[in-house]
Amino acid sequence: MTKITKHNEKSWDRKVEDQVRYTRAVDAEVIKKASAGDWSVGVTAVRQVPMDWFPAPVHTLKILCLASGGGQQGPVLAAAGADVTVFDLSAAQLEQDKRVSEREGLSLQTVQGDMTDLSVFEDETFDLIVHPVSNVFVENVRPVWKEASRVLKTKGTLIAGFMNPVLYLFDDQKEEEGKLEVAHTIPYSGLEDPVEENEAIEFGHTLEDQIQGQIEAGLLMTGFYEDDFGDGRTIDKYIKTMIATKAVKG
């Protein structure tokens, strides 16, 4: 495990303690509805994944929720009847999934690890991978796509959320003050700035690495949409900085 990975693991464990947005598990009402067939999941901040992006009835699918801990996508899909494994770097994030599954009597597996290394899984294990915005926390995104493609079955589907790197052009502090001031180049590395102990190190990958990287991993792009943070931040007034793609393994 690299120093970056160790740092980000600890950072996300602390985010769970602080109950930040992406660590808050779904409540019992959401699970009740999912069990009755009324469900949806997101891989970006606001918009939900279109139901026609799912390759088959969810109860027939073996699903990997990749870098997706936090008690959100995994428990919903498990309640809807899927065979779900949640894979995440943070033990505290995975504990959120365990708590929901125990509370609601769900069958759900959790595995701790780095999203760039899925060697714990055999080739062609999963029908579907759900990968919400999280690859900003790895320095090189290409291995994520290669490993995802490897563990997908032929004709399996990858639904992924990721950041438009334009977000990383701007100075964070100025953006919080309502000003967009260009301060960085793309690709962006969080190692360029002072690294705070309580904050995760982020990377702004090029769109070529995000999209062509999937294609070169053997995935055919078949769906695309954009989203924003939905919390009124300055950049949302000008551009949507979250992207979701659907890709199918050839």
ZAKOL-374218 format. One line per 8 residues: number of its first residue (from 1); their letters; for each residue x, y, z of C-alpha. Coordinates in steps of 0.5 Angstrom, whole numbers. Example, Ala and Ser with C-alpha at 12.3 -4.5 7.8 and 13.67 -1.06 7.14 Angstrom:
// residues 2
1 = AS = 25,-9,16 | 27,-2,14;
This chain:
// residues 250
1 = MTKITKHN = 0,0,0 | 3,7,-2 | 3,13,2 | -2,16,-2 | -7,10,-1 | -5,10,7 | -7,17,8 | -13,17,4;
9 = EKSWDRKV = -15,11,8 | -15,14,14 | -18,21,11 | -24,17,10 | -24,13,16 | -24,20,19 | -30,23,14 | -34,17,17;
17 = EDQVRYTR = -33,20,24 | -35,27,22 | -41,24,18 | -39,28,12 | -44,27,6 | -42,21,2 | -41,17,9 | -48,17,11;
25 = AVDAEVIK = -52,10,10 | -59,10,7 | -65,9,12 | -70,4,13 | -75,7,9 | -70,7,3 | -69,-1,4 | -76,-2,5;
33 = KASAGDWS = -78,1,-2 | -72,-3,-5 | -75,-9,-2 | -81,-8,-6 | -78,-6,-12 | -78,2,-12 | -71,3,-12 | -65,7,-15;
41 = VGVTAVRQ = -58,9,-14 | -53,14,-16 | -46,15,-18 | -45,22,-18 | -48,27,-13 | -55,29,-15 | -58,25,-21 | -60,18,-21;
49 = VPMDWFPA = -57,12,-26 | -63,11,-31 | -66,4,-30 | -65,2,-37 | -57,2,-36 | -58,-4,-32 | -57,-10,-36 | -62,-15,-33;
57 = PVHTLKIL = -67,-15,-28 | -63,-13,-21 | -65,-20,-18 | -61,-24,-23 | -54,-20,-22 | -48,-21,-19 | -46,-14,-17 | -39,-11,-15;
65 = CLASGGGQ = -40,-4,-12 | -33,-1,-13 | -30,4,-8 | -37,5,-6 | -37,4,2 | -41,8,6 | -48,4,6 | -51,7,0;
73 = QGPVLAAA = -51,4,-7 | -49,-3,-4 | -55,-4,1 | -60,-1,-4 | -58,-6,-9 | -58,-12,-4 | -65,-10,-2 | -67,-10,-9;
81 = GADVTVFD = -65,-18,-10 | -58,-17,-13 | -52,-21,-10 | -47,-15,-8 | -40,-15,-6 | -38,-8,-3 | -31,-6,-4 | -27,0,-1;
89 = LSAAQLEQ = -21,2,2 | -24,5,8 | -26,0,14 | -30,5,17 | -34,6,10 | -35,-1,10 | -37,-2,17 | -43,3,14;
97 = DKRVSERE = -45,-2,9 | -45,-8,15 | -49,-4,20 | -55,-3,14 | -54,-10,12 | -55,-13,20 | -60,-8,21 | -64,-10,15;
105 = GLSLQTVQ = -63,-17,15 | -59,-16,8 | -54,-21,5 | -48,-17,3 | -41,-18,3 | -35,-13,4 | -28,-13,2 | -23,-8,4;
113 = GDMTDLSV = -18,-6,-1 | -15,-1,-6 | -19,0,-13 | -13,-1,-17 | -12,-8,-15 | -18,-13,-15 | -13,-19,-15 | -18,-22,-9;
121 = FEDETFDL = -23,-23,-15 | -22,-28,-21 | -23,-26,-28 | -30,-25,-30 | -34,-26,-24 | -39,-20,-24 | -45,-18,-29 | -45,-11,-26;
129 = IVHPVSNV = -40,-6,-23 | -42,0,-20 | -37,5,-19 | -39,12,-16 | -34,18,-16 | -28,16,-12 | -22,15,-17 | -20,22,-16;
137 = FVENVRPV = -17,19,-10 | -12,15,-14 | -6,17,-18 | -7,13,-24 | -14,11,-26 | -12,7,-32 | -11,1,-27 | -18,2,-25;
145 = WKEASRVL = -21,1,-31 | -16,-5,-33 | -18,-9,-27 | -26,-7,-27 | -26,-10,-34 | -22,-16,-32 | -27,-18,-27 | -33,-17,-31;
153 = KTKGTLIA = -36,-22,-35 | -36,-22,-42 | -42,-17,-44 | -42,-15,-37 | -43,-7,-35 | -39,-2,-32 | -43,4,-29 | -38,9,-27;
161 = GFMNPVLY = -38,16,-24 | -32,21,-24 | -30,28,-24 | -29,33,-30 | -22,35,-29 | -24,42,-30 | -26,43,-23 | -19,42,-21;
169 = LFDDQKEE = -17,48,-25 | -19,53,-20 | -16,55,-13 | -21,52,-8 | -21,57,-3 | -22,63,-8 | -28,58,-10 | -31,58,-3;
177 = EGKLEVAH = -31,65,-4 | -35,66,-10 | -29,67,-15 | -26,62,-20 | -19,63,-21 | -14,59,-25 | -9,56,-20 | -7,49,-23;
185 = TIPYSGLE = -6,45,-30 | -9,38,-32 | -8,33,-30 | -8,35,-23 | -4,32,-17 | -6,34,-10 | 1,33,-8 | 2,40,-11;
193 = DPVEENEA = -1,43,-5 | 0,42,2 | -3,36,4 | -7,37,11 | -8,31,15 | -15,31,15 | -16,31,8 | -16,26,2;
201 = IEFGHTLE = -11,27,-3 | -14,28,-10 | -12,28,-17 | -16,31,-23 | -15,26,-29 | -15,28,-36 | -22,26,-40 | -17,22,-44;
209 = DQIQGQIE = -15,17,-38 | -22,17,-36 | -26,15,-43 | -21,13,-47 | -18,9,-41 | -24,5,-41 | -24,4,-48 | -17,1,-48;
217 = AGLLMTGF = -19,-3,-43 | -24,-7,-47 | -30,-3,-45 | -35,0,-50 | -38,6,-48 | -46,6,-49 | -48,12,-44 | -46,18,-42;
225 = YEDDFGDG = -49,24,-37 | -47,30,-33 | -49,32,-26 | -46,37,-21 | -45,38,-13 | -52,40,-12 | -50,44,-6 | -50,51,-9;
233 = RTIDKYIK = -42,52,-10 | -40,57,-15 | -37,53,-20 | -44,49,-21 | -47,56,-24 | -42,55,-30 | -41,48,-31 | -43,41,-29;
241 = TMIATKAV = -37,38,-26 | -39,30,-25 | -40,25,-31 | -43,18,-31 | -42,13,-36 | -44,6,-38 | -40,2,-41 | -40,-6,-44;
249 = KG = -35,-11,-44 | -34,-13,-51;
